[in-house]
Amino acid sequence: MKTIFSILDKRAPKSILLLALLVILAISIAHIVIGETIDVGLFYIFSVLLVSWYGSKKAGISLALLSVIVLVVTEDYFSQFSVPMSELLLFSVPYALVFSGVAIMTTNFRNVYRVETEAADTDSLTGAHSVRSFYVELANELLRSQRYDHVFSLVYLDIDNFKGINDSLGHSVGDKLLIEVANCLVLSLRATDIVARLGGDEYACLLPETKQEEAKSAFLKAKKLLKDRMRKNKWPVSFSVGLVTFENIPGDIKEAMEIADKLMYSVKNEKKDNIAYKVWHTKA
């Protein structure tokens, strides 16, 4: 479901600036029409907040000063006499300080928020998507696929003998291996595909609008690259993979993950080092 915030997030800075200017214009017109019965001064903060959050600190401060100028002009419009410059300054300075302060604080808070959000959405070791981020993407894909009757594929991958690497070569080597696996998956798949580390030695990949043959072709390429990189680094590991193509949509993300996980374990419990394929037809 789209919200006004998600819509604004996708807009170019120029569009946001134009919208903020329209807000200033609307407030100033309302001020003139309503008169001095209502103090509309603080309403200009909305345009400052808008540009500061979705634009830059410089743009936010510029809008803050512009808002003060417009406010002073409209206030002067109601004055029956010429207002001394000293009074105009006395009136405008507090607004300028407050509006500029709001612009600076909003931009700083936005920067911190984005860093925190990115950290929550990214696996700190590999740079792949985090579990939280992956589940959000998967939930969105379920909604899209249900609405537009799209097929999608889901991959569950487990590294065979990873514990042996940690025990024999150390955790630093194990970490390098985990990073290499994530890099291989990202390189092999499309930019629109989602690669996530679920924790430990398990990964998941979401391939939107991808039928089984397309997913199979993509993941055979990924598995070949993984095998080549493991051999090059002399890491004696292999990969058990479950690849499910959903032609009918599962009830929720938990069911989708359980289906892929179960398929992966069917490989792991047999000979390992293989890919199991499944097309899911059952309706939720």
N, C-alpha and C positions, 0 to 999 in steps of 0.2 A: 504494500500500500504506500503510495507516494504521499509525502507530507510537504508542507511549504518549505521546510528546512532542506529536504532532499532535493527539491527543485532548485532552490537557491544555490546549493552546493555545486550544481552542474553549470551554473551560469558564469559567463566570462566577467572579469572585473569591470569592464566597461558597462555591461548590462546592469550590474549591481549599482554602479555609480549613477547611471541614468535613473534607476528606480529611486535611489536616495534623493536625487534632485527633484524628482516628481513629488516625493513625500514633503520636502521642504516647500515646494510650490503650493501643494495642497494645504499645508498648515498655515502658510502665510495668507492664502486666500480666505481660509476659514477664520483666521484672526481678524481680517478686515471686515468680513461679513458679520461675524458675531459681535465684534467690538471689544471693549475692555471689560465686559461682564465676566469673562472667564480668562484666567491667566494661562495662555497656551505656551509660554516660554519653554517649559520642560518637555513639551511634546517633540521639540526638535531633536531631543536625544535619540529618538527612534532612528532617524537618518544617520546619526553618528554611529550608533550601535551596528546598523546594517553594514556600513562601509568598513568599519573597523574589524568586524568579524569575518566578512567575506572578501575584504580587500587588503589594504596594507595600513600600517601605522601612519605613514605620511598622508595617505588619502583620508584616513579618519580624522586627523588633526586639521587637515584642510577643510573638510566638511564641517568640523566643529566651528572653525573661524567663520566660514561662510554662513552657517546657521545664526551665529551671533550678529553678523552684519545684517542679515535679512530681518532678524528680530528687532534690531535697533531701528531699521528703516520703517518697519510696520508700526512700532511704538511711536516713532516721530510723526507718523501719518495722523495719529489721533491727537497730537498736541496742537493746541490752538495758537501757541506762540513759538517763537524760535527757541530751541533748547540749547543752552550753553554747552560747549564741548566738554567741560568738566563734568557736567551731569551725565552726558552720554557715556563718558568713560566710566564714571562711577556705576552706571547701570550695566554696561557691557562687560567690564572686567570679571565680575564674579561668574557670569555665564561662560565667558571664554575659558576661565580656569576650570570650571566644572566640566564643560563639554570636552575640553582637551584632555582632562584627567580621565574621563570616561573612555575616550578613544584609546589612550595609552594602556589603561588597565584591561580593556576588552581585548586588544591585540595581544597583550602579554598572556592573558588567560587562555586565549585561543591557541597560542603557540604551545603552551604547556599541555593543553587538552589534546592537541593533535599528536604530540610526542607520546603521551600516555596511551592514547588510542592505538597508535601504530605499534607501540610495544605490546599491547594486549592482543593485537591481531597478528603478531609475528612471533614465530618460534625463536627464542633468543640465541640458540646455538646454530641452527641451520639457515635461518632467514626465510624459511618456508612459512606458509600460513600456520597459525596456531590452531588448536582444537576449537577454541571459541569462534574464531574467524571462519573456519571450515564449516562448522555447523550452521552458522548464519548463511553462508553461501549455499549450502545444501538445502536449507529450508526455503530460501528464495527460489532455487531451481525447482523444487517440488511444486511451488505455487505457479511458476511460469509454465512448467510442463503440463500441469493440470489445466491451466487456463487455455493454453494454445495447442494442447494435444501434441507436445513434443516428446521425443525419445531422449533419454540421457543415459550415460554410462558412469559407473562408480567402481573404483579400483581400491582394493585393500591389499597392502603389501607388507610382508614381514621378512626381516633379514634372518636367514638361517645361520646358526653358529656364531651369532654376534657375541654371545656371552664368552665364547672361547677366545675371541679377539681381545675383549677386555681383560680376561684372566691371563692370557699369555703375552700380550703386547702392551697392555696398559690402557687406562682410560683416555689418555691424550690421543692415542692412535684410534681408539673407538670413536672419539668425537670427530676426528678427521674423516673417518669412514661415513659417519652419519651425514656430515656436511656434503661429502662427495655424492652420496645417494640422492640427496635433495637437489643438488646441482644437475645431476644426470636427468632426473625426472623433469625438471624445469626446461632443460635444453631440448629434451626429446618431444615434449608436448607443446601444444599451441599456447599462445599468449592468453587466450581466453580460458584455458583450463586451470584448475585450482589444485595446487600441490600443497599438502599439509603433513606435518609430522604430528602424529597422534600421541607421541610419548614413547620413550624407550626406543625400540627398533622397529616401530610400526609407522607406516605412512598410508595416506589415503589420497586419491586423486579423483577429482570431479571433472567429467568431460561433458559439458552441456551440448545438447542437440547432436549427440553422437550415437550412431547405430553401432551394432556389434562389429561389423566388418571394419568400419573406420576405427573403432576403439582397439580392435585386435591388431590392426596394422600399426597404429601409433604405439601400442605398448610392446609389441615385438621389437620395434626400433629402440624403445627405452630399455628393454631387457638386454638387448645386444650391447648398448652403450654401457650399461651397468656391469655386464660381464667383462667387457674390455677394460674398464677402469679398475675393477677389482683384481683382475689378472696383472695389470700393469703395476699396481701397488703391492702385489703379492699378499692380498688379503683373502684367506680361504673361506669365503662366504658365498652363499647363493641366495635365491629369493623365491619365496612362496607367494603366489599372487592369485587373488580372486577378482575376476572382472565380470561385473553384472551389468547388463543392459536392461533398463526398465522401459518396457513398452507400455506397461500400465503403472500407474503411480502408487507407490506404497503409502500406507496410512500416515507415516510420519518419518522424521529423520532417524529415529531409533530403529524402526523396522528396516529401513534401507541399509543402515550400517550393519545390523545383525545379519542380513542376507549376505552382504559382501564378506563379512567376517567369517561366517560359517563356510562360505565357498573357499576362502583362503585356507582355513583350517583343514578342509578336505584334502588340499595339496600337502600341507605340512604334516598331516598324519599318515600320508602315504610315502611317497619318495622324495618330497620336497623339490626345490629347484625346478618349478614348473608353473604354468599359468592355467587356471581353470576358468572356463567361460560358461556363462549362463544368461539366458534371456528370461526376464521376469514377466510373466503374462498375467499372474493372478491379480485380480482387482482387489483394492483395499475394502 
